């Protein structure tokens, strides 16, 4: 008797991509009767996991003005949808929360706990976005800012040959031994992007400590090209599992089973990206230290875009600062929370509660998109807005072009975030680093080669005789 696809379906094997391979195997082995029944029972794919009745989550966010009312509604809508993902067990929303994609996508300021599953979309492409703090004692703030300005690199891409920072050979070997990171583009980016900070809201900030009066440097950036490459590959693998395990789950919430070969490799890749990112921060801080001929008194670092693990539970933090002791291997329990360039960087300490799940805000967040904020500035020029919002500060844009979407008014009021952090018992402030100045990428796209080429073509057309 030749086994047919109908025979397998009658025995309970579902129709789908796996049916053909199962049929081929059954025929090759000559399976029939009880042997065929046993094969189907042991090898049929697991039934699809439907969306679940959403577990509750802690909303540590309140609307204090009209713009915030709309923001809270959107954050709530996206969390309500997200929590229906079958692997999710708990969640929390921080006071700096704002939407970060289609409905159902984890918001900035979101924490989602899943069981047995790693969701690449829940840590985003900017894996391990993080902050590092160095205390330079009584160093001159301008000297520190000048030093870091001279050694850092903002904007797209990496450093040119001859200006690259060294990457540990042991770390590169570990990348090559990992099935996700052994990728030519990722390996090249790991070497070229070391000592770079990217763009957007990433920065180098210098200020003085309220507690000690010492001058401190804080940098903010993520894993750059290596992390973005891992995210792309992780989402691709997660999508294959989603189609097989839970087609009803949104693509942004696809997951990799933690106990699968792919899950084990992805978890290891995340730890390697974490090492690379910490080394990237440290390279910039150490280069600035050497440039000044100074000595660092204290240095620590924490991430706020990452996945943390307790047994079979995975805590996905999308823009949320860990305060739980077991999530803090790189500090003595004090964490770093920046707000905006005109406000102090906060040093905080906290403990795990049912409301915070072991996390606190990571910054100020936004109520409006970058584009909406720019529209709201009215007829004021960029220079006028910049002068008004950075008065008394040494604020610099590395590209030479002002980015008004990164000025203080683009963010939620710092007092609102701090007030809600205290009101919900998320963490306490133990020190403030008051701003002297900062460096950000600025609007580098204004002078991007492709844009300049387009402008030149436009001018050529205009200059042609009629």
Buried (B, 14 or more C-beta within 10 A) or exposed (E): EEBEBEBBBEBEBBEEEBBEEBBEEBEEEEBBEEEBEEBBEEBBBEEBBEBBEBEEBBBBBBBBEEBBEEBBEBBBBBBEBBBBBBBBBBBBBBBBBBBBBEBBBBBBBBBBBBBBBBBBBBBBBBBBBBBBBBBBBEBBBEBBBBBBBEBBBBBEEBBEEEEBBEBEEEBBEBBEEBBBBEBEEBBBBBBBBBBBBBBBBBBBBBBBBBEBEBBBBBBBBBBBBBBBBBBBBBBEBBBEBBBBBBEEBBBBBBBBBBEBEBBBBBBBBBBBBBBBBBBBBBBBBBBBBEBBEBEBBBBBBBBBBBBBBEEEBBBBBBBBBBBBEEBBEBBEBBBBBBBBBBBBBBBBBBBBBEEBBBBBBBBBBBBBEBEEBBEEBEEEEBEEBBEEBBEEBBBBBBBEBBBBBBBBBBBBBBEBBBBBBEEBBBBBBBBBBEBBBBBBBBBBBEBBEEEEEEEEEEEEEEEEEE
